Amino acid sequence: MLSSRSLFREILDNDRSFQLFCSIAASGEAQGGWENARIAALVPESMRPLVPKITKHGKDEEKHGRIFSALLKKRGLEPVEVPPETDYTMLLERRGIGLMHEKLRRDRELSEEDIVIYLAHSRVTEERAAGQMATLLNACGDDPETGRAIRMISNDEDAHLAYCHEELLRLVALGHGEAVGHHLRESALAETSVHRQVSLAVMSHMGNILQWPASKSAVLAAGIHGMYAYERLGGWRRHTELRMPEIRNALGEPASAAPVL
């Protein structure tokens, strides 16, 4: 029977698919780390209290990139080039979602609305990341090679999502409600489409590496299309809801170092 556990185990047990999986993950986390570092450097004076949390967000993502790279090294593997059709971050940027890299490369102070855009974009993408890591943790959390790393990253993603909820609710209370709602909707609708695109691309590459039969690939593709249909019909709204997290000030502590694997 095809299950998320059996699927992830198949990908992680094969060196080539594991290599691609970790390379894609490490690249995405490294991009996120750079973006957050640049945003922290350009935060407007009126929002300077956010700088330590944005910095922590970026440091965590840099740490995750190092963790995935360490997992590759531990198995004696080198990173591979990330296929452009699997680059989630850049595909979102091409749709105008989030803060553009061109803007972040300038040494020009961001606006308050730019920070709203950053937090709305992060709230949507962190919801996806937290869900994916929870699935991976459920499937492979007991794995002696990757379990500890997956658990640490999953906990961090939950904290990042909590941070986004709390800060967006604070901005709503300060009068940014209309902008918050607009950018959450815009990000969520674009993200569902990009997530389908990337999921299909990743599964295609994995299928080629693992030599999946056409019937298996068809079932997986149907599942991806089915999830997309659900999200387009209204499931996307879960990415736009805001609730005060149980754990407050989730990114209020100093960034932790990557563990020795």
Secondary structure as GFF3:
##gff-version 3
##sequence-region A 1 261
A	DSSP	alpha_helix	4	13	.	.	.	ID=ss1
A	DSSP	alpha_helix	15	42	.	.	.	ID=ss2
A	DSSP	three_ten_helix	45	50	.	.	.	ID=ss3
A	DSSP	alpha_helix	51	74	.	.	.	ID=ss4
A	DSSP	three_ten_helix	84	86	.	.	.	ID=ss5
A	DSSP	alpha_helix	88	94	.	.	.	ID=ss6
A	DSSP	alpha_helix	101	105	.	.	.	ID=ss7
A	DSSP	alpha_helix	112	140	.	.	.	ID=ss8
A	DSSP	alpha_helix	147	171	.	.	.	ID=ss9
A	DSSP	pi_helix	172	176	.	.	.	ID=ss10
A	DSSP	alpha_helix	177	210	.	.	.	ID=ss11
A	DSSP	alpha_helix	214	232	.	.	.	ID=ss12
A	DSSP	three_ten_helix	235	239	.	.	.	ID=ss13
###
